[in-house]
Amino acid sequence: MNQIVLKAGKQKPVLNRHPWIFSGAIQHVGGDPPNGAIVDVLDSHRRFLARGYLNRASQISIRLLTWDESESIDSDFFRRRLRRAFDARNELEQSPHTNAYRLCFGESDLLPGLIIDRYAQYLVLQVLTLGMEQWKQCIADLLVELLHPEGIFERSDAPSRTKEGLPSTSAALRGREPTGLVEIEENGHRFLVDIVKGQKTGFYLDQRENRQKLCAHFHGAQILNCFSYTGGFSVYAARAGARAITNVDSSRNALEIASQNMALNGLGEHPTDYVTGDVFELLRDYWRSGRTFDLIILDPPKFAMSRATVPSACRGYKDINLLAMRVLNPGGLLATFSCSSLVSADLFQKVLFGASVDARRDAQIVERFAQGPDHPVLLTFPEAAYLKGLLCRVY
């Protein structure tokens, strides 16, 4: 039998229903299972603990699927788990104003390594682990059965795939590949999404609620949207009455889509600038030239890729927030985010404290932000709480 026996004293995280088992916790591998195989996990006394899939090539050697010894891992198992995940998003499914959201969020939906996003009539599938790769075709068939999408596009091109010994994959998995940008609706706003080549799976679905919350502060404001990508925050801001908006991103293509998104929402004539460049350098230029703003949005990509890079990531967060504080008008607002799961909310707040001291600006926390409810955090897997943000008033 394919059984993994843990070292004495290493069973506690499993008993606490954490879905990861690291290589150092394993005492013995029985049955010589291949990587990707389903295995039973036993404690040092050979008592059943859980069942999951194995990959010796990864530091996270086992990702757990069930703690019920009677539950087999088969197509019916995945059907049940997918239905549960979909039912949990029923409020979004029934919304007449939103048709883009996350349908499955990996470990938090007890399907580790699996991401499913809905973009109107299309689904985007992201498979991050070898164990889930073994079930990819089964899952695609179940998605067709349960949701009847026009197409399923696979975006398994995340860097983490290399740690699993998997190649990068991006291709149509079922149905037809979109011939261009896919139009979605979010809280009544319309957006064009590149699900084939765009960042992540095409759009930052995790910021949906935060974009809506910031609408209370946009009216009449001169706004700087840094790392603007395709202008999600900017469309909300313009619709909410922002006086003027400057979008900054390193991708000219993303800014072109941002311009299209403004026009799609009847905002083509809104005073909006599109600046291609490095946000750090542009903020320094604005500071030196004396240019200021009423509200700045900082939503950078992930800075911390591993624990070893957390110190350098924190220096980056401090630098960029310090610069933003310097170009804010007194009493202005800074909406600042981190999507680095390895940088905790507490550490992020400490970084902002240091930035405010060095900028010689007083800053008050007005509101805290997190990922949307379609990106839930399993209580036994706090690592899922990756997105954190603060709205600060800066004097």
Summary of the structure (lengths in Angstrom):
residues: 395
radius of gyration: 22.5
end to end distance: 65.1
largest distance: 70.6
contacts: 1339
relative contact order: 0.09
helix: 34%
strand: 30%
